[in-house]
Structures are given as structure tokens and as C-alpha cells.
Amino acid sequence: MSEPYTRIDAELERERDALLELSHRIHAHPELRFEEVLASTWLAEALEARGFAVERGVGGLPTAFRAALEGASAGPTIALVCEYDALPGLGHACGHNVIATMSVGAAFALGPLMRDFAGRLVVIGTPAEEGGGGKVMLLDAGVFDGVDAALMIHPYHLNQANMPTLASFKWDVVYHGTPAHAAMAPHLGVNALDAVRLAFAGIDALRQQVRDDVRFHAIVTDGGAAANIIPERAAMLSVARAADAPYLFDDIAPRLRNVFEGAALMTGARLEVGDSSPPYLEMQVNDPLEAAFARHVERRGRPMTTYDPRARTGSTDMGNVSRVIPSLHGMLAIDDVAMPHTAPFAVAARSQQGDATVIDGASVLAGVAADLFTDADLLDAARAALNAATGRRQPA
């Protein structure tokens, strides 16, 4: 069974310079969520040049794409998932240039093998993972329909088979008050900013009465127009996370809403609350896919770290995909210490170690995909694991 992997690695060596140049180019041109015009164009063009049929703007998202390459006959559809948006002020400090080129690199390596495999290889370009929920929108629009397994790898400071994530929601919270001269007639105003300040105090009080896995964070997005005017409008962006969606949405969300309503009641301001992006669900562990990932990581000579399923990190819209399709969200190190969403991690995403991870990650993804194309038992086991965990039935 080493022959496909040998061919994969040989193809990646042939494509090494092109892949790393693409990774560096995306890194040098960071684009925020839903604005990834250059990155999505470059990735789509690279796939087209290698024989993939590319649909652009899928799911109603201009910077999303779906590329497909048919195999020798009918069989499973395996998706490689790309992310390519950057962070405000930090650029590619989550390493999405590495994510994109690992997945596209796997597609490059698998392309020549598809003449021997039964099935279809697709690459799905998903914008706006950083708080925009691009994958949720693409799921709802049917872009993932027909996919039998979805695979991606995220950069990290360890090599591990999954990233235990938190379910999350993000609300835009706006208070409307009444403007007045802050010195002459403050008694005629209703201070919307006071409501925001009280909301922050309420969140701090709520932190003591929730489970340890819950996270609250928020920023002020509008604090008024001038210091000498009682603010007519003030706003905040509020994020809440927890280890499981039922607790987050059924318990935490109503209590957080009460905090915001209480601040409105205390100040007399009028409250508006709306979703800033679709809610994210926690990643669903898939043991068969994680075992396949570990085998291929070790094949590339990397040591694996056992992760604690109870440990929690961030949130990802890949969690939503993992609840309906057998999914892999492995982690590969691009640095020994740097953590995502930091300036050192942005440096690591274009470092020598980051470049090595592009090639290793592409080989790992291609290896897992090859296993899924050639081993029906693996795909059946991945489906069974999802069905057992969610109680739903994914058709074979």
C-alpha cells in the first residue's frame, strides 16, 4: 500500500516550489473575511491549471469556490477544505495561508492518481472562517451536498489529531439613547454608553455562575460621537463560547440576553441584539479519520502529541461541517511555542518550519484521502462514528 504514498510524495516534490510560492503570496497579501479576492482567485487558478473544473462564487459567496476532478468511475466524494482569510491587524496570524496550500497541495498530489481511483475529488474554498461563518453559509446553500468526508489541517505548535473546540455565538449589541448636552442638560439625555458599561459589568458578574469551559469576551464598537454629547448610540460585539452547543444556546444565551436587557432597563436605553455571524458548533471527533491522520503524520516523520478531548481552544465553522459529514481537523506544528492569533504565529506561517508543514500537511491530507478512496471499510467506519456520536444517519 506504499505505492500511492510514494507517488503522492513524488508529486509534491515536483510541486514544492509552486506550493510554497503560493503560500508566501497569500501570506504577503492578507485579506479579511469575505474580502479574499486575491487568495481565492490564485487558488482557483492553480487548480484549473491542473485540470480541475472550478465553480466560482458558489453558495452566493463571491470568494468561495468548488473545484472538482473526476476519478476513473463512480465512488465516494472526498473534499479538501481551504481557508484563506486573515485577521484584522495581524495578517495571517492563524496560518490560513498554510491551510489553503496544504489542501490545494493535496489536490495537486492526488490529481494524477484520480485516473486510478473510483470517486470524485473536490476542493472547497471557504471564506470568512474568522468570525464570518463561511462554511455554515456554504452548508446551508448545499455546497457540501454529496460530500462523503471533509478533510483539513490547521497549523499549531503541536502535531495532534484534532482541535477540541468550543461552540460559539457572536452578537452585535446596540443601545439607543437620547442625545443631550453633557454639561447644560444631561438630565434630558438617555446615555447609551452607560448601558454598554453596565452590560460589561453584568458579563463579569455572570462569569462566576457558569461552567469552567465557558468563555465571554467583548469589545466596544461604538462609544458615542463626542465627550460633550450624551451618547445617542453605543454598541458592542459580544462573543460567548462553551464546550457543547446545548448548554451554550439553551442556558448561557438566555442569561446573557438578560444581562443586556437589564442594562437597557437600568438606563432607559432601547436594546437591539442580532447575530454578527452564524453560530459555530463544536468539532465532532471522528476516531477512524483521526487514526488515519496519525498514521500519515508518523509516515512523514513527525511525532504525534495525544490531545485531551476535554481541553478547549478556539472555535471554528468546521465544527458545523463535522456534525453532518465525517470530518478531519488535524493540527500540525509550524512553530514550537507560538500560538494562533499572535504576531509570532504570523511569522511562523511564512517560516522555514511553516513551509515544511505545507508539504507535510499536503502529503498527510492526500494520504488520508487516498485511503478513503481505496478502503471502503475506512469510510464506513468514519460514517458509523459520526452516526453513533450524533444519532443521525448518514447515507452510505
Steps between C-alpha positions, in 0.01 A plus 500: 500500500805729496475559125232776510688679776825483305326653199340766721832603650674500163230728358532733796874527449432595140248763615698621802616833358156586361328416828736700717489797265119491522510479880740795520292705256182452703693580819631824346150614399276443805129550434224515760189284507287510184766720332738220396492589131869442427538181703189333361596598146856367531385172653228446239738580214761257633241221512368581153853483364518141627178380340238576767163638395447809716177671595550847645266690729327184621238525772447867424842591643721679245826372650390138537574232241459130436746312280438142387698225333333176399655161561499192280144405599226573752598496865521716811537878490786617720534872573816691586408821681685829456497805726675821396373803692729701726463678835452875546830661589691171520489365146533123472543447873275193479701352216220478246753535219639169624152343524415600144821373347497174696157420354583621150834317519315178587283558195808551283644171627178303460420630152707246306378217727133572431537312170534188715247583775125460497330816621519876485752736659374846587670802649267742678624852553333638811525872580459673832587237759614784726160592635302500176372141494573437133474123533162527673370707210642256247345206687163673495539575130568134416866542400597203720215282374620160383830522687585174678792633707650846552868543586719788610800573721560806718846627599589494868803451727437126541415206274169361616202331340234753588437838655233468769300816440225702661157570363454875468270782405571862427250780554492861391352687798378855442348744750302804389472795735412868481769760425538808717765756589716323757553820706190714440227236512625150577169431674327514163712220354493123510859377498544205264865464601400453863298199385807352332708556814236331714482213252873440544453500878216251464716269288771512766246404766365217285846345462486375860177306448584290193703187428877521472495439124295814429675802350365855465677777311383827352618830356338843472432575134331838549550720804321815390581801282654751741578528870271799544196324352306240693546201265193433291640170379751256646582148389704196587595169342445213743630144466405203717640149480452166676604140453160386374232672300197403714646662811612805304177566314244374752659625823764766436334691216178584691699609806727720292196651331364582847822686579455720194133557572581589860746766385231645275250501786742675736579779256178535303682423175342295226675171423567326169672159485581313180730222381830635374567166326348152497554304822789252500461146633772304676710256295374144492782254566533229233734230629551309171603816314721612787675161503563530126637851553738376772632222274585746226652756736731228627569395140638852449726460804315731737433407865137501603372660820197345669240767559258523790143498360395707802746776415349788306657751269313725259202453272467417132222474246651164403319382813169547318627291209617227739149457642357393162797359305787281628774758543865535585648814658855392579773725638862528383772709658644803321687612814599349832342764725304766305123495540235601244381861487839639602766687306755216543251257345469726195878484465493121539243470220767613253801342671714206396306282745173636362611411148589147610149471645344599168669202333450258791138604541428460129648150513297409809174626351565326170585180683178503703298580187671214311409266783137610480492444124652153524376364835121480523527374857667825611225712352234273650668528841515879473129510416418264785697715745307810398166321516576360846607840633214704358218250484439586139530275198739598225418307182768264369 
